[in-house]
Amino acid sequence: MRFSHNVAKEIFDRSALKLAVICLSVISIMFAIFLALDVSKDPIVIERACETKLLDVGSSAQTNEEVQAFVNEAIPLRFDTKPKREAGSFMIQDLLAARTKEQDELKKSGIDQRVFVRSAKIEGDHFLVDADRIVAVGKVRSAIPTTLMVKVLSKNRSLTNPYGLVLTSVEPKPEEKKQ
């Protein structure tokens, strides 16, 4: 009799374990579905200031105002002798190398340069930037009006580049010949 009792207990244990595995599998699948549904929703952003309120999550695409602000900030970083912040995250490596070479030549000559952006207008795939380039040698300063053609490319936003944009090309506008 003992033998049949052990066989019956073993059959019961196996069926209980099978039932437990099936239940845990169903529960795991349900949790995976709930997790996938929860991740697909927009995040909840809460602003904690004087009063707590929910903020609307906007798209990560840049607005025209952001692009204008980027151009107004990035152009001086490209040309200024003493920039206000690190220029590396605002332009591609080719422009950064050209900037470094230009700044080395200016330092050898004892020239200080600053650029003030007056306006930036979109024209097709580039910006037309009207700026004043101020060149100083010692105490002698000269303002040179400059028109630049600037191309901008989108990238991921970061702490060093909150605009999510980089300068890809900054060239002087070619002079139009009058006939």
C-alpha positions, 0 to 999 in steps of 0.5 A: 500500500505504501507504494501506491500512496507514494505514487499518488503523492508524486502525481499530485505534486507534479500536477500542483507544480504544473498548475503553479507554472501555468498560473505564474506564466499567465500572470507574467504575460499579464504583467508584460502586457500592462507594462507595455501599455503603461510605457506607451503612454506619455510621461507625467511631468510635475512642476514643483514650484510655489504650487504643484501642477502638471505640465504638458509634455511638448514635442521634441521638435524645435520651434522657429523661436528655438532655432532663432535663439540657437543661431543667435547664440551659436554664431558668436560661439563660432567667431568670438575670441573669448566665448561665453561657453564651450563651443564644441557641442554647438557645431560639427568637428569641421567648424570646430577645427576651423574655429580653432585654427582661426583663433590661433591666427588671431591670437598670434596677431594680437587681435580680439574678435566679437560677433553680434547677431542683428537678425537671422532670417530663414531662406530655403535650407539655410539662414541669412544672418546679418551680423556685426564683426568687431575686431580690436587690436589693442585699443583700436576697434573696427565694426565690420558689417557681415552677412553670413549663410548658416546651415543648421542640423538637428540632433538629440538634445543634451545638457550641453546643447539644450537646443538639439541643433548644431551648426554645419556650415557658416560661410560669408554670403557671396557678393552679388555683382552689379552690372 
